[in-house]
């Protein structure tokens, strides 16, 4: 069995299990049992599978996935430098300086700083929007830049997704309207977010269909961490609003069973079905005793 075939088999096992212990075992096998190159990663799609686990709920799994992705990226970049792959590229059968996509679809990266080695764009990959309209081509290239920034996927696949996303927005917004441009900018910002690699990988892999993108809000596209933070803020605001309601609704209609005072705060909430009476929550201002009744 070839290296790529063995890797593909492990990737399939990784995608088919949710058991944390099994995932750790498989990740350690991927980390220590394979010497990868770009062709093997591209054929096996191992980079996409492991990359998704960088946001896993388990810190052990997430850290191990990050370590593997970093190791594989370094191996690919080292191989490119050792072969001089970034000195020249081929586009439309002609050599030119800079970085371009080869005829095989392998992204070729120019020599230079580490940042240049790890950041891909439509310019470094030598691709164009390919639509034939200047505005749409530029927007397509923006989406490509966001998707490709930290991806090891083939140029053709990323370009296909970028063109599909632009086309979906174009038809959804009725042309190159102000709404079209605004949506493209929103997509670029959310897809480019360095803390949201899962979104990019899900689109490139096809897990999220590009046709859905025009209808996704910024909240829909947010990273798991951002969604969790937003939920926490919403919960805090909710509790603050309840506290504000309690302070505003003061009454002497209730007598505290503990201190016998009548200065209380109260609020009401529908805690059961709609045809049931509301529940009243009462707090004594004097001794902070709390009780409720329906």
C-alpha positions, 0 to 999 in steps of 0.5 A: 500500500502506498504512503498516500493510501495508508494516510487516506485510510487513517484519515477515514478512520479519524473522520469516522470516530468521535471517541477522544482516546481513539482520536488521540491515538490516530493523531499520534500515528499521523504525527510520528508514522508518516513523512509527508509531502504536498502531493501526499497531503493533497491526495489524502486530504489529511490536512483538511481532516486534521485542520478541523480538529484544531478547534476541538473541545478537547485541549489535548486533541486541539493542541495535537492537531495544531502541532501536526498541521505546523509540522506538515506545513514546515515539511512542505515549505522546506521541500519547496525551498530545497528544490528551488520551487519558488524561483520560477513558475509557469502560467499559460505555458510561459515562465515568469518571475514570482509565484504562480500555480503549476500546471498540476495545480500545486501551489508554488511559493516564492523564496523570501520571508517566513510570512511569504512562505506561509501566506497564499494569495491569488497573486502568489498563486498566479490566478485570476477571477476568470469571470470576465468582468473587472468588478466580479474578477476582483471580488472573486480574487478577494474570496480566493485570498481569504480561503487560500491564506493558510490552506494547502489545498490545490489552486484549482479547488480553492479557485472553484470555491471562490468562483462559486461563492462570488457567483452565488452572491452575484445572483442573490444580490441581483448583480454588482449592486451595493449590496453585492459589494457589501456582502463580498466585503463581509465574506472576506472579513469573516473568511480571512479571520485567522481565528476561524480556520474551520470556516475556511476548511469547511468551505474548501472541503465542500462541507459548507456549500458555497450557495449558502454563503450569501444567506449566512450572517456574520454570526453564522460564520463566526468561530466557535470561540466567538459564538461562545463569547457572544452567548456569554455576553447575551446571558450576562445582559439577560441577568442584568435586565432581570436585576434591573426589573427587580429594582424597578418593581418595588411593592409593599403588597408582600410580607416577608415570612422571615423578618415580617417587613413589607418592603419587597422587590418582585418580578414575574415570568412565564415559567410553564405553559402559556395557559398556566399562571405566571410565577412571581419571584419576590425578594425582601429588601430588608433581609434578602429572603427570597420566595416564589409563588404562582 
